Amino acid sequence: MAAKDFDLLIMGGMVYDGLGHPGVEADVAVKKDRIARVAAGLDPARAAEVIDARGLAVAPGFIDPHSHTDIELLVNPRAESKIRQGVTTEIAGNCGYTVFPLTWRNYEERRRYCDEQYGVPLIWRDLEGFFAELESRGMAVNYATFMGHGTLRSAVFGAQDRPPNPEEMASMKELIRQNMEIGALGISTGLIYVPGCYADQRELIELCRETAVYGGMYTTHMRNESDYLAEAVEEAITIAQEARISLQISHLKLAYPRNWSKIHWVLSRLSEVNAQGLEILADRYPYTASSTVLSAFMPPWIQQGTTSEYLARLEDPANAEKIRDYVRMQEEKVGSWDNVFISSVLRKDNAHLAGKSIRRAAREAGKDPYVFIRDLLISEQDQVWMINFSLNEGNFKQIILHPLVVIGSDGWARAPYGPLGKDKPHPRSYGTFPRMLGRYVREERVMSLERAIEKMTSLTARKFGIYGRGLIKEGLFADLTVFDPDRIIDRATWTEPHQYPDGIPHVIVNGVPVIHEGNHTDRLPGRILRNRQSIIL
């Protein structure tokens, strides 16, 4: 049999190039891992495999700029909940936490978590080792990652509420150099979390300067997203300006009703500093609830040191009144414990709590909410996640329409089966991208389809240095998502989050069909994408 010109031909679809242009009916031909031709009327006999895309949209594979996927790819390299959304590239290591670097200070706690939560042996200490593990098992999606400032700090001097001394700062800078040379995209912070919250602005500027030497970015879960949002935005801008580094603001939001009116100031400030020359972007998911660790309601001062030291302070009656007062202030902000749901626990005897509000769970336990929260954190060794309904739908629409905001999930690669199918996680891990295209583009017409695709592809690729991807263009990598604009929609809900979306029959990664006719092919063509890689096209 004569050799074919193309390995794959996607015929008759409405092709969206990723640059915000309207779709054009055309065929997309793939040879090996590249887009070989984009043209109308290509002969299907020239291709080894043909996908009939008539009536469907053909877009660049979606790029998730805010993912927390790491160990999950070792548990299940099929990356089910992401690849079935049309996501072909995960950008992970956000909010200050990564699975590297690990030293004697933070290795054991991380090893124990990987074992208890997933049964995954932790056999690496650095980014190179983690990349090697991913590559040895294969993965369905491409993968890039930041290094977490919180993990970096923990590796050098633990969860201490103080500035680093000169030796510790030198050690952190050396780890930054090592990780950037291996291929990290930059540094991420989680400034509401321990130990990131203990870092002052001077420390962050100095570390970002070191990162910028290697062309890296700074992405931040800011120090505050509610009452002190303006101050947190200004801090992020100052750090980026002083360090001369590209800035990404993670999951831009305004938490709690008393802060919703700040939306116009925030968006105006992004535009203003961008016009002044700061390279800035933000990301956001299309939901009105956030999700994070339950310990975010605890005062930072008790969370210093090891988990055991923190929980001992939490359990100490001498601290009870002071902690209770702090938690009461958090309750005032959330309005009611009915608005906060438990999403994830570790212990089987607490599994029945997942999906219940704090108020309901506390009432069933016969405890007041503070005592319930305290006892649950102690019982679970601090491994409790929550969902917090504190955001505004109108704010989301204004945020996502802003030209400097892209779409990101803030989620994980999960699956409805196995270890990744436990608990009641935020539905964003399954539904972010199809929800945007189905609910907000098709049903509510918040923006055009081509503009939404641009915010899922080329805008993110350019900002994060994901070269050769995010566009449908001859010679670039064949990461492609084929979906039905009339059917695409999320199905994951707050009560039943482990559900795949509808309307995405085909997803191709590096020229290889991973989702075909709505089914996973078990193929794992994903690649590690390293910082500012030079790609010969």
Secondary structure, 3 states (H helix, E strand, C coil): CCCCCECEEEEEEEECCCCCCCCEEEEEEEECCEEEEEECCCCHHHECCEEECCCCEEEECEEECCECCCHHHHHCCCCHHHHCCCEEEEEECCCCCCCCCCCCCCHHHHHHHHHHHHCCCCCCCCHHHHHHHHHHHCECCEEEECEEHHHHHHHHHCCCCCCCCHHHHHHHHHHHHHHHHHCCCEEEEECCCCCHHHCCHHHHHHHHHHHHCCCCEEEEECCCCCCCHHHHHHHHHHHHHHHCCEEEECCCCCCCHHHHHHHHHHHHHHHHHHHCCCCEEEEECCCCCEEEEHHHHCCHHHHCCCHHHHHHHHHCHHHHHHHHHHHHHHHHHHCCHHHEEEEECCCHHHHHHCCCEHHHHHHHHCCCHHHHHHHHHHHCCCCCEEEECCCCHHHHHHHHHCCCEEECCCECCCCCCHHHHCCCCCCHHHHHHHHHHHHHHHHCCCCCHHHHHHHHCHHHHHHHCCCCCCCCCCCCECCEEEECCCCCECCCCCCCCCCCCECCCEEEECCEEEEECCEECCCCECCECCCCCCCCC
